[in-house]
Structures are given as structure tokens and as C-alpha cells.
Amino acid sequence: MSSLLALESWIGRSGNRRGLLFLACIILSTLIINVPAMSQTNTSIMPAQLTAPTTEARISVVSLSPPRVRIEGSRGAATKAWSFRSAYAGIMSLGDRIENLSLADAQGADVPVRRLASGEYEASREALRFSYEMKLDPPASTDAAAHVSWLTESRGALMPGDLLPLPLARARVAFKLPADWKIVSAENSFASKNGDTKSDATTTLELEDAESSIVFAGPDVRERVERVSGMDVSVAVAGDWAFTDREVGDAVASIVREHAKTFGGVPHSSALVVIAPPPRAATFGEWSAETRGASVFYLSGRGPSKVSALARVTTPLAHELFHLWIPNALALTGDYAWFYEGFTNYQALRASQQLGLLNFDDYLAALARAYDNYEPLRERDTLSLVESSTRRWSGGNALVYHKGMLVAALYDLRLRMATHGKRSLEDVYRELFRRAQAGVRDHDGNALALDVLRDVASGQDFAARLVAVAQKIDLGVELSPFGLRLESVGARHQLRVSNSLTNSQRDLLRQIGYNR
């Protein structure tokens, strides 16, 4: 069942949507746990606190080569301090893209302004209106391209969070684009278009949380909308791919449907998934992804065949789409990436098993690979998972993913054994989502995640020791109570079932696919 050739034949015969998801899940278990090792970056933005007055802005494309936009508008309240995003996801000096900033007061009188640092300005008195140009050259690396705004002759990513003055919450933004470009966003249902879309039209979007919005545009953007588990999922595809728009749309719908089952509901009334080539040439295997609010933005080099290309797209999307629920549906503070990234890697592995394609041996192999990636990390003995989450972009990212996945596995196994299979890690995700729906806001994410892990385990702190304390995992010792043993095979490790199992160990392992 793990053969790509067999799956390609089966998918071709059946046209089955579920089959596409199956393929993604298989490759997910072998690829996504290696994300930090491949220097590919995933990040998620929590929804902003919607306290700032509405910003009104107009973003006009001035030139495609060189890529430049003109931005003008007004803030909801006058201020002397003007800030723009300067760094994000390890990408620095974003504020240096701004040129010719001018400010004015409510009456339109010019207000002198001076630059303090990259993205930081001070007005001589309170100003309300703004005007400036911004250079939008694409990032040099594919890794960074999903995380910031850019513009090319063929398409553009326009993210209000790094284009407009901060703080930013509600915003009404008009986009003036080239004549034949189509614009998509999660807020498209609120869009109003002035003029014919075939002419020099302006599209206005009402953005409830502009800092978490992603707007994508280009002449070749195709959009499909499908109702999935009560949520309108828009899949926007640009560029030429080995798969059809329908095939990738069906795959996305299948992933969303499976995640909705895990959480017991959907996080938004609508969501956007953008799939496009990176702005600079990229080889097959190079990709980056970003999830903000109700938007998932995925960029990838093209694959040579339908099966490999579709697997490469749907594999990271299975992980990224999970972020529509966690952390984006939870209005929490702090950085608890150890949970919403590392634990989610493990949950993706379990999902592929639940779908019936990964077997028990695949499960053990995936955990062994995570341990192989974790063991050489220098920070494994000096940083806790909580600390590594705050340092994701300065050395802690690999620990977040690999140790986070291993801790999730240990928690899941111990919870299953303690409750005789009545509870699992899935119950934790459901409880977090339930509390979010009940209006839990502004809580510390680390504290709440640990609270829910403890509450689901009936007060026992299975995970706290390995999450909050800088402690190395000895996987062989940790897994021994569950009837598993760790063996060294050269520079690698393998997990095997112990020669002698107790009845409780056998029952536990059967819950995760052991059938002997």
C-alpha cells in the first residue's frame, strides 16, 4: 500500500478524492518531520486584537519591472509615531522597502516626518494621512516567498500586514492592478469591483483583520469554491501544473473534511487556499507555506508527473490546513509552536494511519526518523520546548518540530494506556477547539495547551516534564513501558516491538495498528 506506482494506478482508475489524500498522507509522514532540516519555513499568524480604528488605503501597481506599488490612505486615529513591519519569520529589513513617505493632518496640511530606523518614523506633530511608494522585489529564496509581499510581471502577493502602517486591524483597501489581473482573498465575498474586470478595474476589500490577510493576484489565477463540512473553501491556482485544478481542489477538500472530523467542526465560514509557483525559479522540492487567519498560501516548484507533483502540494497543505484550527482559531497570546507545529506533525502521522494507508511499521519508522533528526541538535539539552518556540527563527525551529513530535507521541501512548484506549491526543485538539468556540481569548497559549493536556489526562502531567523543562529525551527509556525498544543501526535508529509483551502493552499497540 505504500507504493507510489500502485497508488498512481489506483487513483487513475478510481478518480477517488480520498485516494489523493491518501497519497499526501503517505508522503507527509516521511517529509514533513524533516521540514527544519530542509530549511523550509512554516509559520502562522494569530488573529490581531481588533481594537484599532479602521484604516483606509489604496494600493496601486506603479510598475511591474521594477516592481513598485504606491500606497496612500488614512488611519483611524492621528499619531506622531509611525511603524511598519521590519522583520518577520527571520526576514529582515522589510522597512527599507519604503520610499518617499509623506504625512498630512486631517485637513490635508503636510506634516514633516523623520526616519528613526528601518520601518520606524516620527512625525513632528500628529498626522492622519499617509502616502509612500514601496519596492516589492521578490525575496531571494523560495523559503521566504510565502511570508512577505512581492510583485512580478506575472503575479503578486500583497499582504496588508507588511504594506500598511501598524497597528493594523480593520481596513478597507482598494487594489488598482493591471487590467487583466484577477484578485483573490479570503474576504472575496465582501469584495466590490468598480469597473469592468477586463479593464483597469479597482477591487475594494473589507478586511476585518487586515494584518492576517493574504491577497493574491495575477492574470492566470483560477478559482474554485467548494462547500466542505459547512465551510466555503476557495482554492485558487496559478501557473501550469501536472495535475488539474479539479484534482488539487478535491485533494484540499478531502484534507479539510478529515480535519473537521478531528476537531468536530470548522473554524471559519470560508477559507482561501492559494497554490502557485514561487516568484523566482525553483526546482521540484523547493517550497514554502504560510497560514494567516483563514488563508493558506503555498508556493512550490513544479513536479514532472501528476502523482509526484500532487503529493508535493498536498503534503505540506495537510499540515498548513490544520493551522486554520490551531493556532488561528484560538485567540491566544505567546508562542506555543511546540504544540501547533510539533504536535501537529504527530497528529498528521496518526491521521494517515486512521485513513488506512500507513501501517504500524511506518508509524515506528517515522518516530525513529524524528529521533534521528532530534538527537544531534545542540540545543536539545539547553532549551525547553517552550523556550525553543520563542526562538524559532534563531536556532530553535528544529527542536520545535522534532522534539515536539516525539513528546506528542509519548503523550498519546501514555494517555491511551492510562485510559485503556478511551482517550487520545485527538481529544486534546477537540478540547482546545471547544474552548475557543466557548470564547476563550487572550490566554497564554503555553499555559492553556499544558492545562488542556493535563485536563484530558485527568490531572496527570504526562507532557509538562518534556515541554517546560530543558531535558533530553531518551527515547528507548521513554518507550520501554509501551512494549517498544530502540535499536541503533549504524548512524540511524529503528523502533521494534519488544519480544515479550504484557496484555496491556499489546492492547495499546493494537490501538495504533499493531496486528500480531
Secondary structure as UniProt FT lines:
FT   HELIX           4..14
FT   HELIX           17..31
FT   HELIX           32..34
FT   HELIX           36..38
FT   STRAND          42..45
FT   TURN            50..51
FT   STRAND          55..64
FT   TURN            65..66
FT   STRAND          67..83
FT   TURN            89..90
FT   HELIX           94..97
FT   STRAND          98..104
FT   TURN            106..107
FT   STRAND          110..111
FT   STRAND          113..117
FT   TURN            118..119
FT   STRAND          120..135
FT   HELIX           142..145
FT   TURN            146..147
FT   STRAND          150..151
FT   STRAND          156..158
FT   HELIX           160..163
FT   STRAND          171..176
FT   TURN            179..180
FT   STRAND          182..185
FT   TURN            186..187
FT   HELIX           188..190
FT   STRAND          192..194
FT   TURN            197..198
FT   STRAND          202..207
FT   TURN            208..209
FT   HELIX           210..212
FT   STRAND          215..218
FT   TURN            219..220
FT   STRAND          222..228
FT   TURN            229..230
FT   STRAND          231..237
FT   HELIX           245..263
FT   STRAND          270..276
FT   TURN            284..285
FT   STRAND          287..292
FT   TURN            293..294
FT   STRAND          295..300
FT   HELIX           306..322
FT   TURN            323..329
FT   STRAND          331..333
FT   HELIX           338..343
FT   HELIX           344..354
FT   TURN            355..356
FT   HELIX           360..374
FT   TURN            375..376
FT   HELIX           378..381
FT   HELIX           385..390
FT   HELIX           392..394
FT   TURN            395..396
FT   HELIX           397..418
FT   TURN            419..421
FT   HELIX           425..437
FT   TURN            438..439
FT   STRAND          441..444
FT   HELIX           445..456
FT   TURN            457..459
FT   TURN            462..463
FT   HELIX           464..467
FT   HELIX           475..479
FT   HELIX           480..482
FT   STRAND          484..489
FT   TURN            490..491
FT   STRAND          492..497
FT   HELIX           503..511
FT   TURN            512..513
//
